[in-house]
Amino acid sequence: MKICEYYASPKDLAVRRDFYRDYLRRNELIWEEFYSMNVENSLPETFEKIINKSTKLKSTEKILVEEVKNKMSKIIITQLFRTEKWRRHSYNSFSPKIPLILKDTKEKFGLLKERTGETYISKTGLEAFAKNQYLKLANHEITLNISCQILIDRNWILIRSKLNDKKIFTSDNPVVLYNEKLKSYKIEDNYITDSNNFIFFPISTQLFLMILPSNNTKLVDFGEYVDCIIDGTKEIIDFQNFGQMIQASRQVFI
């Protein structure tokens, strides 16, 4: 991977054209509204609470209370489902046969033609149906609740960097997934139901979350630090930062 530094405008950083546009729904902005109402509002308060507490507590003190974990699990899962790589992986898993069993198929065919001028058998048409199904599944209440509960049931540890020359990286794909058994960052090797899956999520330039499977016998040493804040070693911080660079779609922020 070639690593380079460049400046980007706010538009490049904050806007993705048609990110949530679903041509096959009458209400095309429904998913953007969902994210805004259910997740975005809790981001500043939740992050601020974690950051403020982290500056006052000593290493190994408890910090991750149930309320914070509930909010953070929804933030992490929704952020994961929104990223380009995860969505692309889901689109590629889409079966062209699915429209034959969808509800309101005739209406969806009509909306596709009306809004894009394309037919179902075109590349644009196939992707529109894939996006429609993915957005519906990824934002469904059952999908989110089950995924969040899987995270909540794991071992959460907040890692703090107290090294002046060690900042925590983040990226445009900030939920780092790592399969410890396969030594793999590939999305197809990483599902949160896997007992070998590690999750890393940056909070600030000094903090990141490490979420570990509770039934992995290789991780018993971390058991006493569950829900605590600990000062990270150079190695674990480098590991998180490397994951951000590996999984980024376009940009890493330092």
Protein Blocks (a to p, Z undefined) as FASTA:
>chain_A
ZZddddddfklmmpcghklgcfkbfblmlmmmmmmmmmmmmmmmmmmmmmmmmmmpcghi
afbdfklmmmmmmmmmmmmmmpmklmmmmmmmpcfklmmmcghklmmmmmmmmmnopafk
lmklmmmmmmmmmmmmmmgmklmmmmmmmmmmmccdddddfbfklccdddfblbccddfk
lopabfklocfkbmkbccdddfblmbccddddfklmklmmmmmmgoiacdddfklmmmmm
mmmmmmpmkbccZZ
